[in-house]
Amino acid sequence: MAEGDGDSGQGRPGSSVRSMNSVLSTLRVFEEVALRQPIGVSELARVTEIPKSSVQRCLVTLRQAGWLRVVDPEHARWGVTMKALTLGLRSAGEQDLRELAGPAMKRLAAETDETVLLGVRDGDEYAIVAREDTTQVVRVHQEIGARVPLRATSAGVAIMARLSDAEVDELLRHELTEFARHPVPDSGALREEIAETAERGYALHGSSSWYRPHVASIGAAITNAAGYPIAALTLSVPEMRYDRSKEKAWAPLVMAAADEISRLLSSG
């Protein structure tokens, strides 16, 4: 009897190690999907250096738990669910941001008849949490839940333009040379764009053209009660339909919508 109790207390070290490795692999797969979505099994296996069969098991586990879903059935590509986004917003204390931003987003989309995106800052990344689509056939599509480096979007540049020099230095301390196979401008060029954005109050298409070269955008930061940039609003337009002459009309609308959301956050 005593011997049997001893066996159960000692457990099976090999099994415990395998279980821990499985958990770590699953978390790694989740992180990469969140960063690179939409993404398929083959690319996940390449970037994580985990066998495809193991990646597939991790994906199925995360889907069953409600954290991931297939966002592109035709190409079997995966993305995060609203469960992950909601938890992230709640932990940041901004769980009502989407609800507060809804009316301003709808109005901006109606005034311009272009796609409006709402995203939040998460460290050095930018995550899309809401979208209002244009009524036009050709439109910009950005999956809700998509995450990209701050420097990859006009919205991210708008946020960075409201940060202190020290915070910007920290964000740019690690040079990003390539993202999703797109070459990335160096920190010097980005600093110039941040300075120009701070001066005019909004970020333009040029800051994100390396990431989505056929999309034009105008981004404006959203601040909390302390005046700190936590999110941003973006007007996204297919480049074929974008006319720089519209900037003078659209930019004030984007900034006004972002300011309205900021005031609502401050008074909440």
N, C-alpha and C positions, 0 to 999 in steps of 0.2 A: 504494500500500500504506500509506504513511504517512498519507495523507488518510483512508483507511478507518478506521485505528486511532484517528485523532482524533475521528471521528464517534461511535465507540462509547464513547470516554472521556467526551465531552461529555454523552451521553445525551439525553433529551428532557425538558426542563424542564416543559413543559405536562403531560406524562404523569405525571411525578413529583408535581406539585402535585395532580393529580386523585387519584392513589393515596393521598397523604397525607390529603386531604379525606375519601376513602372510609374510611380507617382511623379517623379522628377521629369520623366519623358513626357508624360501627359501635360504637365505644366509648361514645359518647353514648347510643345506643339501649340498649346493655347496662346502663349505669348507671341509666337511667330504668326499665327493666323490673325491675331489682333493687329499686329504691325503691318502685315503685307496683304491683308484681305482685299479682294477675293483671291484665293490661292488654292492650287490643287495638290494632290498627294505627292506627285513626283517632285514638284518644287519644294514642298515641305521636307521631303526626305533629303533633298540636296542641301538645304540651308541648315537643317538640324543635324545632319549626318546620322539619322536614325533610319533603320530599314523601313521600306515602304509598308511591309506587313504590320510592323509595330506602329507606324504613323496612322495607318488605317484603324487599328484597334483604339488608339488614343482618340481619334476623331469620333468614332462611334460612341465611346464612353462619354465624351464631352457633349455630344448631341443628346444622348439619353439623359444627361444631367441638366440639359437646358441651356448650356453655355454657348454652343455652336450650332450652326445650321448650314445647309447647302443653299448658297445664294445664287448659284449659276448651275442649274441642273444639267444643261446641255454639255458643259465642260467639266462638271463635277468639281466646282470650286466652292470653297468654304468661307464663312464669315462669322462674326460674333452675333449673338442675339441681343435683344433689348434687355434681357435679364442682366447681362454683364454691364451694359450701359447704364441701366437704372441704378444698379448697385454702386457704380462709380460716381454717378451724380449724387447719390444719397450720402456717400462717404465724404464727398467734398462739400456737403451742405448746400448744394445748388439743385436739389431734386425738383424744385418747381420752376426751373429756368425755362424749360420748353413750354410750359403752360403760360407763363408770363410773356414769353416771346411770340406766342402764336398769333395774336391780332396784328402786331407790327409786321411780322413776316408775311401774313396774308395780304396786308395792305401794300407792302413793297412789291410783292409778286404781281398784284393787280395793276399797280401804277406803271410797272415796267414791262409786264408780260414776259419776264425772264425768271429763271430758277433762283430761288433764295435758299441759302444753306446756313444752318446754325451749328456751330461747333464749340467745343470746350478745350481749354488747355489742360494737358495732363503731363507735367514735367516738360520734356523737350518735344512732346508730340501734340498733335491736334486731332481730335476725334469728332466726327460728324454725328450730331444727335437728333437733328430734325431737318426737314426739307419741304419747301413749297414749290411745286413744279409750274413751269410755264404751260400755257395752253397750246403753244406752237409745236408742230410735229418734230422738228429738229430741236433737240434740247440737250442740255448738259445733264448727264446722269451721274450721281455720286451716291453710292450705297450708304445708307445710314449704318453707322458703326465703323466706317472706314477710318483708319488711323494713318497719319503721315507725319513726318518731321515738321515742326513749326515752320522751318525755313522753306518748306515745299509749297506753301500756300500764301496767297495775299492776305488771308485772314491771320495766319501765323505771324507774318511780318507786321501786320497792324497791331497785334498783341505785343510783339517784341519792341515796337516803337514806343510803347507805354511803360516799358520796364526800365529799371535803373541801368546805368552803364555796367555796373558790377554783375548784374543778372545776365545781361546780354553777353558779357565776356565769358561767363560760366557756360552759357548755352553754346557758344561758339568755340569753346576750348577744345572740344573733340571735333576735328575736321571731318565732314561728311563728303566723300569724294564721288559716291555713286548711290543712287536709290532707284530700285525697280528698273535697273539698266539705263537710267538717265544720268548723264554727267551733271554734277552739281557745281554751281558757281563758287568761287573761293570766298572766304570770310570777308575779304576787303570789299568785294562787289556787294555782298549782302549788307555790310555796314553802311555803305552809301545808300542803298535802297531803304534801310531802316531810318536813316537821317532824313531822307526826302519824305518818307511816310509821316514821320513825326511833325514835319513842317506843314504839310498840307492836310493832315488829319485822316487820311485814308491811304490804303495800299492799292496798287494797280497791278494789272495783268503781268507786267514785266517781271515782277518778283516770283511768279509761279510758272512762267512760260517754259522753263526747262523741265518741269514735272508734267504738265499737261499742255503741250505746245499748241493745241488747237482750241484751247479754252481761254477766253478773256474773263477777267474778274476784277471786282472792286470790293475791298474788304475794310471793315471798320470794327474796332475793338469795343467790347462790352465790359464794363467795370462793375465791381461790387460796391457796397456802401463805403468802403475805405478808399475807393478810387483806384483799386488794383485790377488790372485786366485779367479776367478769368475765362472769357469767351469772345467770340466774334461773329459777325454777320457778313455773309458774302453774296454778292450778286454775280452769278456765273452765266456767261453768255458764249454760245458757239462763236469761234473767231470769225467764221464766215459772215456772221450777222452783226459783228461788233464794229461800231464806228466811233472813233475817238472823239468826234464832235458830241456824242451823247454823254461823255464823261461829265461835262459841266452840269447836265440835267440830272444824271443818275447819282453821282457821288454825294450831293447833298441829301438825297433821299435815303441812301444807305446809312450815312452818318446820323441822320435824324432818327431812323428806326433803331439804330444801335444805342443812341442816347436815350431814347424812350425806354428801351429795355433796361438800361442801366439805372434810370430813375425808378423804375418799378422794383428792381432788385434792392435799391437803397431804401425805399419806403416800406418794403415788406417786413 
